[in-house]
């Protein structure tokens, strides 16, 4: 690990391209594993403690609920949405939002998922029996259509019309945020505001806000119109519609912030997990055959979408998805602000108030102490109940951990199972490897999620 430099600390670790930054993060993680599962990192004047032990991670994530200052870059876009909200606001809003994401509510969305998965299967047909292609592009379009319809109640048809001003604006903002996150010299607001990126970011954020604001106003008016009727329309209830009925009278701006958080922060993570899982099944043909065998035991030769009972039977597929999330943790780092002195029992140190704690989820997920020999090997049976019973609960945190974990994790799993189930029943997947990785806000393969597909004979 490089020596800390005056003023900049270890900021040099975050210079270079995104592949090099990912390698440097592994250097920090390996150093932590060798030194009681923690390492000190200075970013400018601020101390961060990198943590690679589940017990210590549990202490931090259960006691430090405030997101680290690095998440402030998302605030111009997501405002005080649940993902980046200050602790006091997060507590009150999460309590109200939680029932919206319970199983009895999201089951209503399975028809939407099935409908959009059918479009995905048709779109994938254009790649049948051809060379390798990046399947993430197709999966992301599908999950966007699902998330837009279930969150906002709007049909976007991204799968057939992927090039819209709104989607271009989203991509531009994400690109700028990724750049700013790892280019330390662009992190001070006064420097960033002098660059051309500041105006470009603002213009594109304004465009996305305008899009969501219009939908919020439209759905609120429809909701209020229904209240004046003796019998409310028996229509599909999007997340946005359900928020109108909660005990907190959310303003239009607050609704936009929560809906944007769901559609922006939640969509790409779900799509990435699906894409990684499909590539891994293409590499590990034995696992793909086991998934297919399980699917055929549930559906026979039918290509219909999955209902809630079908999804509950997909035990092996769920283990495959979890193993994919373990090996390729799409949110590789969780950072929290330490607002009071915190004692870490495993490494035996006290993290002082005012510093930051960085949980290397990607390192925790590949630790021999939690996962045994060959932790880099793909093995879905790690998640068999008998093999998981003695594992520390914070050893696996693809949806974060503690009370501030991902509120949409159950819904995300429904989407993942539904899409992968239909794809595997319809297409045989082949892939060579995932290759080298890079880190932006999320974890990506440098060459993309490359697969070949061929249509199954009985479809």
VEXDREN-2710 file (C-alpha; in Angstrom, 1 decimal):
% VEXDREN-2710
k/r/px/py/pz
1/UNK/0.0/0.0/0.0
2/UNK/1.4/3.4/-0.9
3/UNK/2.5/5.8/1.8
4/UNK/0.0/8.5/2.7
5/UNK/1.0/11.8/1.1
6/UNK/0.6/15.2/2.7
7/UNK/-2.8/16.8/1.9
8/UNK/-4.0/14.1/-0.5
9/UNK/-3.4/11.0/1.7
10/UNK/-4.0/7.8/-0.4
11/UNK/-5.9/9.6/-3.1
12/UNK/-3.4/8.3/-5.7
13/UNK/-5.0/4.9/-5.3
14/UNK/-8.0/6.3/-7.2
15/UNK/-6.0/7.6/-10.1
16/UNK/-6.0/5.7/-13.4
17/UNK/-8.7/3.9/-15.3
18/UNK/-11.6/2.1/-13.6
19/UNK/-9.8/-1.3/-14.0
20/UNK/-6.8/-0.1/-12.1
21/UNK/-9.0/1.4/-9.4
22/UNK/-10.7/-2.0/-9.0
23/UNK/-7.2/-3.6/-8.6
24/UNK/-6.3/-1.0/-6.0
25/UNK/-9.4/-1.7/-4.0
26/UNK/-8.4/-5.3/-3.9
27/UNK/-5.0/-4.2/-2.7
28/UNK/-6.7/-2.4/0.2
29/UNK/-8.9/-5.4/0.9
30/UNK/-6.0/-7.8/1.0
31/UNK/-4.1/-5.5/3.3
32/UNK/-7.1/-5.4/5.6
33/UNK/-7.4/-9.2/5.6
34/UNK/-3.7/-9.5/6.7
35/UNK/-4.0/-6.9/9.4
36/UNK/-6.9/-7.9/11.6
37/UNK/-9.4/-7.3/8.8
38/UNK/-9.1/-3.5/8.8
39/UNK/-6.9/-0.9/7.1
40/UNK/-6.6/2.9/7.4
41/UNK/-7.0/4.9/4.2
42/UNK/-6.7/8.7/4.1
43/UNK/-8.6/10.5/1.3
44/UNK/-7.4/14.1/1.6
45/UNK/-7.9/15.1/5.3
46/UNK/-10.5/12.4/6.0
47/UNK/-9.8/9.0/7.6
48/UNK/-11.5/6.0/6.3
49/UNK/-11.3/2.5/7.9
50/UNK/-11.7/-0.3/5.4
51/UNK/-13.4/-3.3/7.0
52/UNK/-13.2/-6.9/5.7
53/UNK/-14.7/-8.8/8.6
54/UNK/-18.5/-9.6/8.9
55/UNK/-18.7/-9.1/12.7
56/UNK/-17.1/-5.6/12.4
57/UNK/-19.2/-4.8/9.3
58/UNK/-22.3/-5.7/11.3
59/UNK/-21.4/-3.3/14.1
60/UNK/-20.9/-0.5/11.6
61/UNK/-24.0/-1.1/9.6
62/UNK/-26.2/-1.5/12.6
63/UNK/-24.9/1.6/14.4
64/UNK/-23.9/4.0/11.7
65/UNK/-27.0/4.7/9.6
66/UNK/-25.9/7.9/7.9
67/UNK/-24.5/7.5/4.4
68/UNK/-20.9/8.8/3.9
69/UNK/-20.4/12.2/2.4
70/UNK/-19.4/10.6/-1.0
71/UNK/-23.1/9.9/-1.6
72/UNK/-23.7/13.7/-1.7
73/UNK/-22.9/13.6/-5.4
74/UNK/-26.2/11.8/-5.9
75/UNK/-28.2/14.5/-4.0
76/UNK/-28.8/16.9/-6.9
77/UNK/-30.4/14.0/-8.7
78/UNK/-32.1/11.9/-6.0
79/UNK/-32.7/14.7/-3.5
80/UNK/-33.8/13.2/-0.2
81/UNK/-35.0/9.9/-1.7
82/UNK/-34.7/6.9/0.5
83/UNK/-31.3/5.8/-0.9
84/UNK/-29.5/9.0/0.2
85/UNK/-31.9/10.6/2.7
86/UNK/-30.5/11.9/6.0
87/UNK/-31.1/9.5/8.9
88/UNK/-34.1/11.3/10.5
89/UNK/-36.0/11.6/7.2
90/UNK/-35.0/8.1/6.2
91/UNK/-36.5/6.6/9.4
92/UNK/-39.9/8.2/9.0
93/UNK/-40.2/7.6/5.3
94/UNK/-38.9/4.0/5.3
95/UNK/-41.5/3.1/7.9
96/UNK/-44.2/4.4/5.6
97/UNK/-42.7/2.9/2.4
98/UNK/-42.0/-0.5/3.7
99/UNK/-45.5/-1.9/3.4
100/UNK/-45.5/-0.9/-0.3
101/UNK/-42.7/-3.5/-0.9
102/UNK/-44.2/-6.4/1.0
103/UNK/-44.9/-9.6/-0.9
104/UNK/-48.7/-9.2/-1.0
105/UNK/-48.2/-6.0/-2.9
106/UNK/-45.5/-6.9/-5.3
107/UNK/-47.3/-10.1/-6.4
108/UNK/-49.7/-7.8/-8.3
109/UNK/-46.7/-6.9/-10.5
110/UNK/-46.0/-10.5/-11.7
111/UNK/-48.2/-10.0/-14.8
112/UNK/-46.2/-6.9/-15.7
113/UNK/-43.0/-8.9/-15.3
114/UNK/-44.3/-11.8/-17.5
115/UNK/-45.5/-9.4/-20.2
116/UNK/-42.1/-7.6/-20.4
117/UNK/-40.1/-10.8/-20.2
118/UNK/-42.0/-12.1/-23.3
119/UNK/-40.8/-8.9/-25.1
120/UNK/-37.3/-9.7/-24.0
121/UNK/-37.5/-13.2/-25.4
122/UNK/-38.6/-11.9/-28.7
123/UNK/-35.8/-9.3/-28.8
124/UNK/-33.2/-11.9/-27.9
125/UNK/-34.3/-14.0/-30.9
126/UNK/-32.4/-11.6/-33.2
127/UNK/-29.2/-12.9/-31.6
128/UNK/-30.0/-16.6/-31.9
129/UNK/-27.2/-18.7/-33.4
130/UNK/-24.9/-15.7/-33.9
131/UNK/-21.7/-14.5/-32.4
132/UNK/-21.2/-13.3/-28.8
133/UNK/-23.2/-10.2/-27.8
134/UNK/-23.6/-8.2/-24.6
135/UNK/-26.8/-9.4/-23.0
136/UNK/-26.8/-6.6/-20.4
137/UNK/-28.2/-4.2/-23.0
138/UNK/-31.3/-6.4/-23.5
139/UNK/-31.8/-7.2/-19.8
140/UNK/-31.5/-3.5/-18.8
141/UNK/-34.2/-2.5/-21.3
142/UNK/-36.5/-5.2/-19.9
143/UNK/-35.9/-4.3/-16.3
144/UNK/-36.4/-0.6/-17.1
145/UNK/-39.8/-1.4/-18.7
146/UNK/-40.7/-3.4/-15.6
147/UNK/-39.6/-0.8/-13.1
148/UNK/-41.2/2.1/-14.9
149/UNK/-44.6/0.4/-15.1
150/UNK/-44.6/-0.9/-11.6
151/UNK/-43.1/2.2/-10.0
152/UNK/-44.8/4.9/-12.1
153/UNK/-47.6/3.2/-13.8
154/UNK/-46.3/4.3/-17.2
155/UNK/-45.5/2.1/-20.2
156/UNK/-42.1/3.2/-21.6
157/UNK/-41.5/0.5/-24.2
158/UNK/-37.8/0.9/-23.7
159/UNK/-37.2/-2.6/-25.3
160/UNK/-38.6/-1.4/-28.6
161/UNK/-37.6/2.3/-28.3
162/UNK/-34.3/2.5/-26.4
163/UNK/-33.2/5.9/-27.6
164/UNK/-35.3/8.6/-25.9
165/UNK/-34.3/12.0/-24.5
166/UNK/-35.0/10.8/-20.9
167/UNK/-32.9/7.7/-21.2
168/UNK/-30.0/9.6/-22.9
169/UNK/-30.2/12.1/-20.0
170/UNK/-30.0/9.3/-17.4
171/UNK/-27.0/7.9/-19.1
172/UNK/-25.2/11.3/-19.3
173/UNK/-25.8/11.9/-15.6
174/UNK/-24.6/8.5/-14.6
175/UNK/-21.4/8.9/-16.7
176/UNK/-20.6/12.2/-15.0
177/UNK/-21.3/10.8/-11.5
178/UNK/-19.0/7.8/-12.2
179/UNK/-16.3/10.1/-13.3
180/UNK/-16.6/12.4/-10.3
181/UNK/-16.7/9.6/-7.8
182/UNK/-13.2/8.4/-8.7
183/UNK/-11.5/11.6/-9.9
184/UNK/-10.6/13.1/-6.5
185/UNK/-9.8/16.5/-7.9
186/UNK/-13.4/16.9/-9.2
187/UNK/-15.0/16.1/-5.8
188/UNK/-14.8/19.6/-4.3
189/UNK/-18.0/21.4/-5.5
190/UNK/-16.1/24.7/-6.2
191/UNK/-13.8/22.9/-8.7
192/UNK/-16.5/20.8/-10.3
193/UNK/-18.7/23.8/-10.8
194/UNK/-15.9/25.4/-12.9
195/UNK/-16.0/22.6/-15.4
196/UNK/-18.3/22.0/-18.3
197/UNK/-19.6/18.9/-16.7
198/UNK/-21.5/20.9/-14.0
199/UNK/-23.8/22.5/-16.5
200/UNK/-24.1/19.3/-18.5
201/UNK/-25.1/17.4/-15.4
202/UNK/-27.6/20.1/-14.3
203/UNK/-29.3/20.2/-17.7
204/UNK/-29.7/16.5/-17.9
205/UNK/-30.9/16.2/-14.2
206/UNK/-33.5/18.9/-15.0
207/UNK/-34.7/16.8/-17.9
208/UNK/-35.1/13.7/-15.9
209/UNK/-36.9/15.6/-13.1
210/UNK/-39.3/17.2/-15.6
211/UNK/-40.2/13.7/-16.8
212/UNK/-40.9/12.3/-13.4
213/UNK/-42.7/15.5/-12.2
214/UNK/-45.1/15.3/-15.1
215/UNK/-46.0/11.7/-14.2
216/UNK/-46.4/12.5/-10.5
217/UNK/-48.8/15.4/-11.3
218/UNK/-50.8/13.2/-13.7
219/UNK/-51.1/10.2/-11.3
220/UNK/-52.0/12.5/-8.4
221/UNK/-54.8/14.1/-10.4
222/UNK/-56.1/10.6/-11.4
223/UNK/-56.0/9.5/-7.8
224/UNK/-57.9/12.6/-6.6
225/UNK/-60.5/12.2/-9.4
226/UNK/-61.1/8.6/-8.2
227/UNK/-61.6/9.8/-4.6
228/UNK/-64.7/11.8/-5.8
229/UNK/-66.2/8.7/-7.3
230/UNK/-68.4/6.3/-5.4
231/UNK/-66.5/3.3/-6.7
232/UNK/-62.8/3.7/-7.4
233/UNK/-61.5/2.3/-10.7
234/UNK/-60.3/-1.2/-10.4
235/UNK/-57.0/-0.5/-12.0
236/UNK/-53.4/-1.5/-11.7
237/UNK/-51.7/0.2/-8.6
238/UNK/-48.2/1.4/-9.2
239/UNK/-45.9/2.2/-6.3
240/UNK/-46.6/5.9/-6.9
241/UNK/-50.4/5.3/-6.6
242/UNK/-49.8/3.5/-3.3
243/UNK/-47.8/6.4/-1.9
244/UNK/-50.7/8.7/-2.3
245/UNK/-52.6/6.6/0.3
246/UNK/-49.9/6.7/3.0
247/UNK/-50.1/8.5/6.3
248/UNK/-47.5/11.0/5.3
249/UNK/-48.8/13.5/2.8
250/UNK/-45.8/13.5/0.5
251/UNK/-45.2/16.6/-1.6
252/UNK/-44.8/16.2/-5.4
253/UNK/-41.1/16.8/-5.0
254/UNK/-40.7/14.1/-2.3
255/UNK/-42.7/11.6/-4.5
256/UNK/-40.4/12.4/-7.4
257/UNK/-37.3/11.8/-5.2
258/UNK/-38.6/8.4/-4.0
259/UNK/-39.7/7.3/-7.4
260/UNK/-36.4/8.4/-9.0
261/UNK/-34.5/6.5/-6.3
262/UNK/-36.5/3.3/-7.1
263/UNK/-36.1/3.6/-10.9
264/UNK/-32.5/4.8/-10.9
265/UNK/-30.8/3.2/-7.9
266/UNK/-32.7/-0.1/-8.1
267/UNK/-32.9/-0.9/-11.8
268/UNK/-29.2/-1.1/-12.8
269/UNK/-28.3/-3.3/-9.9
270/UNK/-31.1/-5.8/-10.7
271/UNK/-30.1/-5.9/-14.4
272/UNK/-26.5/-6.5/-13.6
273/UNK/-27.2/-9.4/-11.3
274/UNK/-29.3/-11.0/-14.0
275/UNK/-26.6/-10.5/-16.7
276/UNK/-23.8/-11.9/-14.5
277/UNK/-26.0/-14.9/-13.6
278/UNK/-26.7/-15.6/-17.3
279/UNK/-23.0/-15.4/-18.2
280/UNK/-22.1/-17.7/-15.3
281/UNK/-24.7/-20.2/-16.4
282/UNK/-23.2/-20.0/-19.9
283/UNK/-19.8/-20.8/-18.4
284/UNK/-21.0/-23.6/-16.1
285/UNK/-23.1/-25.8/-18.2
286/UNK/-23.7/-28.3/-15.4
287/UNK/-25.4/-25.6/-13.4
288/UNK/-27.4/-24.5/-16.4
289/UNK/-28.7/-28.0/-16.8
290/UNK/-29.7/-28.2/-13.2
291/UNK/-31.5/-24.9/-13.5
292/UNK/-33.3/-26.2/-16.6
293/UNK/-34.2/-29.4/-14.9
294/UNK/-35.7/-27.5/-12.0
295/UNK/-37.7/-25.2/-14.4
296/UNK/-39.0/-28.2/-16.3
297/UNK/-40.1/-29.9/-13.1
298/UNK/-42.2/-26.7/-12.4
299/UNK/-43.4/-25.8/-15.9
300/UNK/-43.0/-28.9/-18.1
301/UNK/-42.5/-27.6/-21.6
302/UNK/-44.6/-24.4/-21.0
303/UNK/-43.0/-21.0/-21.7
304/UNK/-45.6/-19.1/-19.6
305/UNK/-44.5/-16.6/-17.0
306/UNK/-43.9/-17.6/-13.4
307/UNK/-46.6/-17.0/-10.8
308/UNK/-45.9/-16.6/-7.0
309/UNK/-46.1/-20.4/-6.4
310/UNK/-43.7/-21.2/-9.3
311/UNK/-41.2/-18.7/-7.9
312/UNK/-41.2/-20.3/-4.5
313/UNK/-40.2/-23.7/-6.0
314/UNK/-37.0/-22.3/-7.6
315/UNK/-34.6/-23.2/-4.8
316/UNK/-31.7/-24.1/-7.0
317/UNK/-32.1/-21.0/-9.2
318/UNK/-32.1/-18.9/-6.1
319/UNK/-28.9/-20.5/-4.9
320/UNK/-27.4/-19.7/-8.4
321/UNK/-28.4/-16.1/-8.2
322/UNK/-27.0/-15.7/-4.7
323/UNK/-23.7/-17.3/-5.8
324/UNK/-23.6/-14.8/-8.7
325/UNK/-24.2/-11.9/-6.3
326/UNK/-21.5/-13.3/-4.0
327/UNK/-18.8/-13.6/-6.7
328/UNK/-19.8/-10.4/-8.6
329/UNK/-21.1/-8.0/-6.0
330/UNK/-22.6/-5.3/-8.1
331/UNK/-22.4/-2.7/-5.3
332/UNK/-18.9/-3.6/-4.2
333/UNK/-18.5/-0.9/-1.5
334/UNK/-20.7/0.4/1.2
335/UNK/-19.6/3.6/2.9
336/UNK/-21.0/5.0/6.2
337/UNK/-20.3/8.2/8.2
338/UNK/-19.2/7.4/11.7
339/UNK/-21.0/9.9/13.9
340/UNK/-19.9/8.4/17.2
341/UNK/-16.9/6.4/18.3
342/UNK/-17.4/2.7/17.3
343/UNK/-15.5/-0.2/18.7
344/UNK/-14.8/-3.0/16.2
345/UNK/-14.6/-6.3/18.2
346/UNK/-12.7/-8.4/15.7
347/UNK/-9.9/-6.0/14.8
348/UNK/-9.9/-4.5/18.3
349/UNK/-9.8/-0.8/17.3
350/UNK/-12.1/2.1/17.9
351/UNK/-13.1/4.1/14.8
352/UNK/-13.3/7.8/15.9
353/UNK/-16.4/9.9/15.2
354/UNK/-16.0/12.1/12.1
355/UNK/-14.3/9.4/10.1
356/UNK/-15.7/7.1/7.5
357/UNK/-16.2/3.3/7.5
358/UNK/-15.9/1.4/4.2
359/UNK/-17.3/-2.1/4.0
360/UNK/-15.7/-4.0/1.2
361/UNK/-18.6/-6.3/0.4
362/UNK/-16.7/-7.7/-2.6
363/UNK/-13.9/-8.8/-0.3
364/UNK/-16.2/-10.1/2.4
365/UNK/-17.9/-12.3/-0.2
366/UNK/-14.6/-13.9/-1.2
367/UNK/-13.1/-14.5/2.3
368/UNK/-11.9/-18.0/3.1
369/UNK/-12.9/-17.5/6.7
370/UNK/-16.6/-17.2/5.7
371/UNK/-16.7/-19.3/2.5
372/UNK/-14.1/-21.9/3.0
373/UNK/-11.4/-23.1/0.5
374/UNK/-11.6/-21.9/-3.0
375/UNK/-13.8/-18.9/-2.3
376/UNK/-13.3/-17.7/-5.9
377/UNK/-14.9/-20.8/-7.3
378/UNK/-18.6/-20.9/-8.5
379/UNK/-20.5/-23.2/-6.3
380/UNK/-24.3/-22.5/-5.7
381/UNK/-24.5/-25.2/-3.1
382/UNK/-22.6/-22.9/-0.7
383/UNK/-26.2/-21.6/0.0
384/UNK/-27.7/-24.9/0.9
385/UNK/-29.4/-24.5/4.4
386/UNK/-27.0/-26.9/6.1
387/UNK/-24.0/-25.1/4.7
388/UNK/-25.3/-21.6/5.7
389/UNK/-26.5/-22.3/9.2
390/UNK/-23.2/-21.3/11.0
391/UNK/-22.2/-18.6/8.6
392/UNK/-22.2/-15.1/10.0
393/UNK/-25.3/-13.2/8.8
394/UNK/-23.2/-10.2/7.6
395/UNK/-20.9/-12.4/5.6
396/UNK/-23.3/-12.0/2.6
397/UNK/-24.7/-8.6/2.0
398/UNK/-25.6/-8.0/-1.7
399/UNK/-28.5/-5.8/-0.5
400/UNK/-26.4/-4.2/2.2
401/UNK/-27.1/-5.2/5.8
402/UNK/-29.0/-3.9/8.9
403/UNK/-32.0/-1.6/9.1
404/UNK/-30.8/0.5/6.1
405/UNK/-30.6/-2.4/3.7
406/UNK/-32.3/-2.4/0.3
407/UNK/-36.1/-1.9/0.7
408/UNK/-36.7/-3.5/-2.7
409/UNK/-34.7/-6.7/-2.2
410/UNK/-37.7/-9.1/-2.3
411/UNK/-39.1/-7.5/-5.4
412/UNK/-35.7/-7.5/-7.0
413/UNK/-35.4/-11.3/-6.4
414/UNK/-38.8/-11.8/-8.0
415/UNK/-37.7/-10.0/-11.1
416/UNK/-34.4/-11.9/-11.3
417/UNK/-36.0/-15.3/-10.9
418/UNK/-38.7/-14.5/-13.4
419/UNK/-36.4/-13.3/-16.1
420/UNK/-33.7/-16.0/-15.7
421/UNK/-36.4/-18.7/-15.6
422/UNK/-37.9/-17.7/-18.9
423/UNK/-34.5/-17.1/-20.6
424/UNK/-33.1/-20.5/-19.6
425/UNK/-36.3/-22.3/-20.7
426/UNK/-36.2/-20.6/-24.1
427/UNK/-32.5/-20.4/-24.9
428/UNK/-29.3/-22.4/-24.3
429/UNK/-26.5/-20.1/-23.1
430/UNK/-22.8/-20.4/-23.9
431/UNK/-20.0/-18.1/-22.5
432/UNK/-16.3/-18.3/-22.2
433/UNK/-15.5/-16.2/-19.1
434/UNK/-16.4/-12.9/-17.5
435/UNK/-12.8/-11.5/-17.7
436/UNK/-11.3/-8.5/-15.9
437/UNK/-13.5/-6.1/-14.0
438/UNK/-13.8/-2.4/-13.5
439/UNK/-15.6/-0.4/-10.8
440/UNK/-17.7/2.7/-11.5
441/UNK/-20.5/3.2/-9.1
442/UNK/-21.2/-0.5/-9.8
443/UNK/-19.1/-3.4/-10.9
444/UNK/-18.8/-4.2/-14.6
445/UNK/-16.9/-6.6/-16.8
446/UNK/-14.5/-4.7/-19.0
447/UNK/-15.6/-6.7/-22.1
448/UNK/-19.3/-6.7/-21.1
449/UNK/-21.6/-9.6/-20.4
450/UNK/-20.8/-11.7/-23.5
451/UNK/-22.9/-14.7/-24.3
452/UNK/-24.0/-16.8/-27.3
453/UNK/-27.6/-18.2/-27.4
454/UNK/-29.4/-20.9/-29.3
455/UNK/-33.1/-21.6/-29.2
456/UNK/-34.1/-24.8/-27.3
457/UNK/-35.7/-27.4/-29.6
458/UNK/-38.8/-27.9/-27.5
459/UNK/-39.7/-24.1/-27.6
END
